[in-house]
Amino acid sequence: MLDIEQWVEKKANRLVLKTKKNTGVVILLSLIFSFVVPFSMLYYLDPGLFEKTWIGRTFYLFFLWLVILEIILDWEKLQKGKLQKVGSLRTIAFIAVLLLPTVYMVVANYGGLNLMIENLGKQNNMEDHYAKLMRLPVEYLVFAAAFGLMVLLAYGRSGLLDFSTSVFFLGVIGTLYAIDTLYPGNRFTPFQMLVPATANLAASVLNWMGYQTVFLRSAMEGVPRLAVLNTNVGIVAFDIAWPCSGIESLLIYTVVILLFLKKSGIPLWQKTAYFAIGASVTYILNVLRIVTIFLIKIGRGDWQTFHDYYGLLYSVSWIISYPLIIVGSQALWRKIRNRKSGRKDLVLTS
């Protein structure tokens, strides 16, 4: 009888230890699936918004990628969280916050919250189109706040640093959407400062390709209209406002890369070099995006789809991939340095 009791106790202790050991994995998976569910439901309701990178929901997919990347980079550290007891108040609060994105999605889309946001915008003299779009920046900001709260409950303040890139990514996208919705076109003048330089660079590239470009007067004050003259479809012209000038790409890049570099142990001079190189590539890719829009229109292609979806993927794909490039380059550099030091030691011993 005693042997059976000891065996049961031994098995129970092993089960407890195994459960504690896998708690970190369960927490990390719950962080991901707390957004997979509402994102899937939102896709079911309006798949078209997941095909737009500007004032759309495509960035949710990049957010999930960032979360997975941060988990991979800090895997060992994230195994130790603040949630040790299943019945603790902190654990109960964490579980409740996990449901918050789904609850918000249901209330917003089925409980009339989106309609209330739209009516509030109209009451503040917003155009109907932009008043309806206000639901998206609010949605992004709510999701950013919910994810930050999840991380805070699960890992404390240090967790906010570990997941700072993904939290701020959602927050920056939501803020940019809010600015463009509240100040549509060129009304937010501080962001217009970069537009002339971007437009001129795009014109230079098109001229180098053999096209004749001119700047025309736009219906929107302060917004340059770039036109290509010698095409088979006549004059092709587009207004270039701040969302098209590279401001949004550079802001997203700055937040993502600075937070990533802050968490890394890379020397300051290397951080500065990495930041400058990445910013230059981000800006150049945005210029190429504008050039590509002109080329698609000249070739009678679907330039609108490219403008709304694929265009911004130029910059965002680079921004999301750049941290991996940095990690890879650092690993390669360490390997080369270790090989050189090994050769020096071999020379000295011989």
N, C-alpha and C positions, 0 to 999 in steps of 0.2 A: 504493500500500500504506500509505504514511504517512497519507494522507488518511482511509483507512478506520479506522486505529487511533485517530486523533484523534477521528473521529466516534463510535466506540464508547466511547472514554474520556469524551467530552462527554455522551453519553447516560447513561452509568453515573453520572457526577457529578450529573446532573439527577435521576436516580432516587433517589440517596442523599439529596439535598436535599429531594426531595418526601416521602420516607419520614420523614425527621426532622421535617418540617413537620407531618405528619399523626400523629406519635407521640402528641401530646397528645389528639387526638380518639379514637384507639384506646384509650388508657388510660381516658378518661372513659367510653367505651362499655363497656369491660370491667368497670368498677366497677358499672355498672347491670346488665349481663347476668349477672354472678356471682351475683346474687340473683334475677333473673327465673327462672332455671332451677330452683333449689330451691323457690321460691314456687309455680311452676307444678306441680311434682311434689307438693308438699304439698296443693295444691288438688285434685289428682287423687285423693289418698289420703283426704282428708276435706274436701269442699267446705263442709260445715256450719260449720266453725270460721272460715271466711272470711265468714260471715254473722253473726258475733258480735263486738261491739266490746269487750266485757268478758270477759276470759279467753278470747280468741279470736285470730284472725290478721288481722282487718280492718286493723289498724294497719300491717301490712306494706305495704299499698297507699299509705298516707299517707307512710310512710318513703321509698318510691320517688319520690313527688311532691316531698318535701323535697330529696332528692338532686338531682333534675332542676332544682329551683328554685335550689339553691346553685350548680350548674354554670352556669346562665344568668346569675346575678348576678356570678360571678367567672370568666366565660368566658375573657377575655384572659389573666388571671393563671394560670389552670389549664393553659394551653397549654405552660407551661414546668415540667417535672417533673424528678425526680432520675434517671429511667430513661433514660439516654442510650445505653448499650451493650447490645445484645441478649443477649450471652452473659455479662454481668456477674452476680456473685453476688446483687446486689440485685434484678435483673430476674428471675432464676430464683426467688428467694424470693417476689417479688410474684406471679408466675404460680402458684406453689404455694398461696399464701394465697387467690388468686381461686377455687381449687377447694374451699377449706375449707367454705363454707356447704353446697355440694352433698354433700361427703363426710360432713359432720356429719348432714345430713338422711338419707342412706342408712344410716349406722351407727346412728342413733337409731331409725329406723323398721324397718329390716331386720336390724340387727345386735344388737338386744336392749338398746340403751342406755336407751331409754325405760322398758322393763320394770325395769331396774336402778334407775333414778331412782324409779319407783313403789314398788318393794320397800324402798328406803332410807327413803322417807317413812313407809311402814307400820311399819318397824322403830323409827322415832322417834315412834310413837303418833299418827300422822296418820290422820284418817278416810280410808276407801278413796277417796271421791270427790275429796278434796283431794290425796291422794297421787298419784292418776292425773293431776291437773291440773298437778302440779309440772313436768312436761315442757315446758310452755309458757313459764314464766318462764325456765327454763334455756335454752331455744331462743332466746328474745329476747336474753338476755345473751350467749350465744355468738355470735350474729349481730352484735351491737353490737361485741363485741371483735374479730371478724374484719374488719368494715368499718373500724374504727379502725386496725387493723394494715395493711390494704391502703393506706389513705390515707397512713399514716406512711411506708411503703416507697416509694410513688409520689411524694410531695411533701414528705416531711420533716415537721418539727414545725409549720411554717406551714400545711401541708395540714390538720392536725387542727383548726386554727382555722377554715379555710375550710369544712370539713365538720362543724364542731362541733355544729350544730343537729341534723342527721340522726343522728349518732353518739349524742348524748345522748338524742334522742327514743326510739330503741330501748332504750337503757339505762334510762331512766325508766319506760317501759312495763313492761319486764321486772322492775324493782324493785317497782313497784306490784303487779304480778301476784303476785310472790313474797310480799309482805307480806300480801295478801289470802288467799293460799293457806296461809301459815304461821299467820296469825292471822285465821281466817275470821270474817265477821260484824263484830262490834264489839270484838273482842279487842284490837285495836291502838288503845288508848284515846287516844293523842295526836291521831289523825285524827278522833276523835269530837267534838272541840271545836266544829267548824263546823256540826255536824248540827242542834242546836236552832234556830239562826238560820235555816238553810235551810228547815227544816220549818215554822217560823212564817211565813216569807215565802210559801211555797207555800200555807199555810192562808189567808193574807190575800188572795192572788190568787183562790183558790176562793171565799172569802166575798164578794169584790167581784163575782164572776160570778153570785152569787145562791145558792150552795150553803152548807149549814150544816156546819161542820167542828168536830170535837172531837179531843182527844188521848186515846187509850186506853192501857191498860197492855199492854206488849209482853211476849212470852215471853222476849225477849232483854234482859237488864239493860243500861240505858244507851242503848237504841235507842228513839226515840219512834215511836209508831204513830199515824199521822194517818188519821182516818176522815171520810168524807163521808156524812151521814145521809139527806138528802132526795133520794133518787134512785129511778128506776124499777126498779132491780135490788136495792133494799135498801141495806144499809150497805156501802160500799166502803172498805176499809182497807188500808194498806200500811205495813210497817216501813221506816224510813229509816235505813240504816246509812251509814258514811262513804263507800263507793264511790258512793252515790247523792246525797251531800250537796254535791258539787262539788269535793271535795278533789282527786280525780284530775284533773279538768279544769284546776283552778288550778295544780297542779304541772306538768302538761304545758305549759300556757300559759307559766308562769314560765320554764321551761327554754328553750323554743323562742324566746320573744320576747327574753329577756335576751341569749341568744347572738346572735340576729339584730341587736339594737341595738348590741351590743358591736362587731360587725364594720362597722357603719355609721358614717358621719361626721356623724351628726346631733348638734346641740348637746345638752348635758346636760338643759336645761330641757325641750326637746322630747321627749327620751327618757323623762323622768319622766312627762310628760303622756300620751305614747303608751302607756306601760305601765299607768298608772292607768285610762285609758279602756278599754283592751283587757281588763284584769282585771275591771272592772265589767261589761262586756258578757258575758264568759265566765261570770261568776257568775249573772247574770240569766238567761242561756240555760239554765243548769242548773236554776234554779228553774222555768222554763217547761217543762223536760223532765219534772219531777215532776208538774206540773199536767197536762201532756198525757197522762201515764200514767193519771191518775185519769179524765180525760175519755174516753179510749179504753175503759177498763173500764166506765164508766157507760154508754157507747154500745154495749156488748157487742162491742167490737172485739178484735182480737188484741193485747192490751197486752203480752204476754210477748215477742213478736217485736220490738215497739217498744222494750221495756226492754233486750233483749239486743243490738240492732243499731242501729236508727234513732235512738234517744234520744241516745246519746253523740255521734252525728254532728252534733247541734246545735252542741255546743261545739267538737268537733275540726275540723269544716269551717270554723268561724270562726277557730280558732287557726291553721290552715294558710293561710287566705286573708288573714289580717291583715297579714303581712309585705308582701304584694302591695299591700294598701291603703295601707300606709305609704309604699312606694316610689312609688305613684301620686300620693299627696298631696304628697310631697316634690317630684316633678316638676312638679305643678300649681303649687305654691308658688313654685318657681324661675321658672316661666314668667310668673306674675303679677308677681313682683318685678322680673324683667328688663323687662317691659312698662312698669312704673312708672318704673324708672330710665331707660328709653328716652324716656319722655314728659318727664321732668325735663331730660334732656340737650337735647331739642328746644326746650323753653321757654328754657333758658339760651342756646342758640345763636341763637335768634330775638330 
